[in-house]
Amino acid sequence: MTAIAATAEVLPAEGAAASCAPVGLVIVGHGRWGANHARAAATARGTVLKGVVDPRPAAREAARQRYGVRTSASLSQALSDSSVEAVVIATPAATHTEVVSEALRSGRHVLVEKPAAMNLAEAQMMAAEADARGLQLSAGHTFLYTQPVRNLARWLREAAPSTPWLVRSERLGGRRRTDCDVLWNFGPHDVSVLLHLLAEPVVEVTARGHRFPGGRHLDGVTLDLGFASGVRGEVYLGWRHPGAKRSLRVLGEDWAVKYRHGHLDGEDTLTQTGPQGPKEIDRLLADGCRPGERGGLRGYREPLILQLEEFALACRTGKPTVSGPEHLLAVTSVLEAAARSAELGGRALVPEPVVRPRTGESAAPFQSAGQALAQH
Ligand SMILES: NC(=O)c1ccc[n+]([C@@H]2O[C@H](COP(=O)([O-])OP(=O)(O)OC[C@H]3O[C@@H](n4cnc5c(N)ncnc54)[C@H](O)[C@@H]3O)[C@@H](O)[C@H]2O)c1
């Protein structure tokens, strides 16, 4: 077994997926987010939408009318089509392990929405199953596919005046979900961005969580992450905040970069501060974007489409995506430690080391934690 760390890989060149034969995709779950995946699959380079799966007749009818594709009430029906090579899963969080398992066992590549799994054991079983079958497994950590985040990662490696000492990420607002708590719903985005930017493992996690009156799940969580080099990460997650806010600040000794994801008002902004105060953003940070007034960034391709194109390329070349198994496992390990820390009232914990079988080692039998508990 080998221990693995987070990596900051550069995403593939734009248009690379177009040079391969298109990958036949099925979208599982045509709800609020799955509908975006279906639209992306129908327009991305290197993919062809073969079908949509949803148990709700209205969701199937909407997909049939929009795309004229075959629709099914169950994944097993859709998998009888041999031209389906990959499955994109956008079902509620609690169903992910079972649906991923069925897709991988049928020999299909998988892109699964966040949270891919809600504990490390299940994430490791997914990764082992994919490895053993030579299949791609990728998590829907969409923010790794935004141009500003991609640029920021490169700028930190190649052009930042010094190493940062703090990265702070806030994700507030949105509707309260019933399929998981705010840590597992929002947290995968922030933790994946921090791991990608800093490209080093988290060695300590402290979390505190709160429920709003009548809540079953955590509605607000603060995370304090210690990275191997001593850089700190702070993450503040909460839904039911008035107005949505997604912001990321990277602070060095006498510089700072702030990225605000527009989300509701549609415009992302990236602002940079130097020793003398606000400055025009570096060319590397604006690469591939059209800088507007007051730090506005426009003109870059939709992250969901880029994510799907990188996934299609991975299916064809065998090179994992930037949100592939290693990244998925690293994110899940941090979130699992955070969930435990919050349960313990904010005790500092070391995340479980992330291990994967080497290629050729057989995968552990695939079963969900629920199944494992039921057997004991
Ligand atoms: N990456 C992102 O930025 C992002 C944004 C929003 C949601 N998501 C994720 O996408 C997933 C879906 O979220 P949503 O908001 O679309 O939920 P939703 O409830 O709107 O839609 C889920 C759909 O899945 C269907 N479904 C349920 N079980 C199924 C099964 N076993 N097989 C096939 N279909 C099934 C439901 O009928 C429903 O249509 C969640 O994991 C969520 O966290 C990701």
The ligand as an SDF file (V2000), in Angstrom:
LIG
                    3D

 44 48  0  0  0  0  0  0  0  0999 V2000
  -21.1620   20.1980   -7.7740 N   0  0  0  0  0  0  0  0  0  0  0  0
  -22.0490   21.1050   -7.4240 C   0  0  0  0  0  0  0  0  0  0  0  0
  -21.7910   22.3020   -7.4360 O   0  0  0  0  0  0  0  0  0  0  0  0
  -23.4270   20.6440   -6.9780 C   0  0  0  0  0  0  0  0  0  0  0  0
  -24.4880   21.5650   -6.9160 C   0  0  0  0  0  0  0  0  0  0  0  0
  -25.7320   21.0880   -6.5160 C   0  0  0  0  0  0  0  0  0  0  0  0
  -25.9100   19.7570   -6.1590 C   0  0  0  0  0  0  0  0  0  0  0  0
  -24.8430   18.9060   -6.2160 N   0  0  0  0  0  0  0  0  0  0  0  0
  -24.9920   17.4920   -5.8280 C   0  0  0  0  0  0  0  0  0  0  0  0
  -25.7940   16.8210   -6.7950 O   0  0  0  0  0  0  0  0  0  0  0  0
  -26.5370   15.7600   -6.1700 C   0  0  0  0  0  0  0  0  0  0  0  0
  -28.0200   15.9310   -6.4920 C   0  0  0  0  0  0  0  0  0  0  0  0
  -28.4600   17.1590   -5.9520 O   0  0  0  0  0  0  0  0  0  0  0  0
  -29.8210   17.8490   -6.4870 P   0  0  0  0  0  0  0  0  0  0  0  0
  -29.8650   19.1850   -5.8410 O   0  0  0  0  0  0  0  0  0  0  0  0
  -29.9220   17.7480   -7.9550 O   0  0  0  0  0  0  0  0  0  0  0  0
  -30.9170   16.8980   -5.8140 O   0  0  0  0  0  0  0  0  0  0  0  0
  -32.4270   16.6970   -6.3110 P   0  0  0  0  0  0  0  0  0  0  0  0
  -33.1390   16.1310   -5.1450 O   0  0  0  0  0  0  0  0  0  0  0  0
  -32.9270   17.9500   -6.9430 O   0  0  0  0  0  0  0  0  0  0  0  0
  -32.3140   15.6000   -7.4730 O   0  0  0  0  0  0  0  0  0  0  0  0
  -31.9840   14.2640   -7.2460 C   0  0  0  0  0  0  0  0  0  0  0  0
  -32.6530   13.4350   -8.3310 C   0  0  0  0  0  0  0  0  0  0  0  0
  -32.1890   12.0940   -8.1990 O   0  0  0  0  0  0  0  0  0  0  0  0
  -33.3010   11.2190   -8.3870 C   0  0  0  0  0  0  0  0  0  0  0  0
  -32.9650    9.9350   -7.7360 N   0  0  0  0  0  0  0  0  0  0  0  0
  -33.0290    9.6170   -6.4160 C   0  0  0  0  0  0  0  0  0  0  0  0
  -32.5650    8.3500   -6.2180 N   0  0  0  0  0  0  0  0  0  0  0  0
  -32.2100    7.8830   -7.4520 C   0  0  0  0  0  0  0  0  0  0  0  0
  -31.6410    6.6640   -7.9080 C   0  0  0  0  0  0  0  0  0  0  0  0
  -31.3340    5.6670   -7.0680 N   0  0  0  0  0  0  0  0  0  0  0  0
  -31.4040    6.5250   -9.2510 N   0  0  0  0  0  0  0  0  0  0  0  0
  -31.6900    7.5230  -10.1090 C   0  0  0  0  0  0  0  0  0  0  0  0
  -32.2090    8.7190   -9.7240 N   0  0  0  0  0  0  0  0  0  0  0  0
  -32.4660    8.8900   -8.4110 C   0  0  0  0  0  0  0  0  0  0  0  0
  -34.4730   11.9640   -7.7800 C   0  0  0  0  0  0  0  0  0  0  0  0
  -35.7190   11.4800   -8.2800 O   0  0  0  0  0  0  0  0  0  0  0  0
  -34.1670   13.3930   -8.2150 C   0  0  0  0  0  0  0  0  0  0  0  0
  -34.7430   13.6910   -9.4710 O   0  0  0  0  0  0  0  0  0  0  0  0
  -26.2110   15.8570   -4.6590 C   0  0  0  0  0  0  0  0  0  0  0  0
  -25.1900   14.9370   -4.3660 O   0  0  0  0  0  0  0  0  0  0  0  0
  -25.7000   17.2890   -4.4990 C   0  0  0  0  0  0  0  0  0  0  0  0
  -24.7970   17.4410   -3.4160 O   0  0  0  0  0  0  0  0  0  0  0  0
  -23.6280   19.3260   -6.6360 C   0  0  0  0  0  0  0  0  0  0  0  0
  1  2  1  0
  2  3  2  0
  2  4  1  0
  4  5  1  0
  4 44  2  0
  5  6  2  0
  6  7  1  0
  7  8  2  0
  8  9  1  0
  8 44  1  0
  9 10  1  0
  9 42  1  0
 10 11  1  0
 11 12  1  0
 11 40  1  0
 12 13  1  0
 13 14  1  0
 14 15  2  0
 14 16  1  0
 14 17  1  0
 17 18  1  0
 18 19  2  0
 18 20  1  0
 18 21  1  0
 21 22  1  0
 22 23  1  0
 23 24  1  0
 23 38  1  0
 24 25  1  0
 25 26  1  0
 25 36  1  0
 26 27  1  0
 26 35  1  0
 27 28  2  0
 28 29  1  0
 29 30  1  0
 29 35  2  0
 30 31  1  0
 30 32  2  0
 32 33  1  0
 33 34  2  0
 34 35  1  0
 36 37  1  0
 36 38  1  0
 38 39  1  0
 40 41  1  0
 40 42  1  0
 42 43  1  0
M  CHG  2   8   1  16  -1
M  END
$$$$
